[in-house]
Amino acid sequence: MNYKKWKIIFYDPTGHTGWLSEDELYNFEPEECVIEAYVYSKDKKFVTTFASYTTNKETGEMEFGDANVIPTACVKSMRKIK
């Protein structure tokens, strides 16, 4: 397997359906999330990751689990894990 494992810190869009004061709205921020996973692909739009994988016994093809697609614009940092 030629995929590298990364620690990715990204901003997760956050919503609030209740009433907020102006001060609360001014200070309202997205959640900062951390994921450690293999990077399947990365381009200007998206980073696609997976955390688990297996080989299908019938087809011999690789299958992926725990997958995420993160908009690249939401990525704060990426650091390769050795």
N, C-alpha and C positions, 0 to 999 in steps of 0.2 A: 504494500500500500504506500503510495507516494504522497499522501496528504499530511500536512503539518498541523500540529496542535497550537492553538492561539488562545490568549486571554484577551477578550474584547470587552471594552467598556463602552456602553452606548446609552443614549437617552431614549427612554420609552415614552411615547406620547401619553399624557395623563389627562383625564377628563374629570369634571366636577359638575354635577347636575343641580346642586343646591345654590342658595344665595351666598355671595361673597361680598365682603366690604371692598372698597377701593384698595385699601392696603393689602388685604388678602389676595386680591386679583393681581396686584402689582408684583407680589412675591410668589405667585403661583408658578411652579416650575415642573418640568417633566421629571420622572424618576430616573435616577442613574442606575443602570443594571450592569451586571458582570456575567459573562458567559465564558466558559472554557470548553472549546470544541475544536474539531478539525474543520479547516476551511476548505470547502468543496470548490467554491469559485468566488471571485471578487472582481467587480468592474466599477464603472463610474456610478451606477445606479444601486447595486445591491451587493451585500456580502452573504453568501449562502453557506451555512454550517451544518454539521451533524456531529452527534456525540457518541453514537453507537453504530455498529455495522455487523453484517453477517454475510455469508455466502449461501445463496440459494442452492440447496442440494440437488434440485431437479435441473436447473438451468446453468448453474455454475456462475451466475452473475452476482455481483455485489449488491446488497440491499442496505439502505440507510435508515436509521431511526433517530429520534430526538432532533429533528431538523428545524432550523430557523432561517428566515430570510430577513435581514436587517437592512433598511435603507442606508446606503453609504453616508448620506448627509447626517444621519443620527449617530454615527460612530465617533466617539470622543478619542479613543486610542486603541491600538492593537499591538500586542507584544507576543512574539513567538515563544512558546514554552518548549524547553529542551527535553 
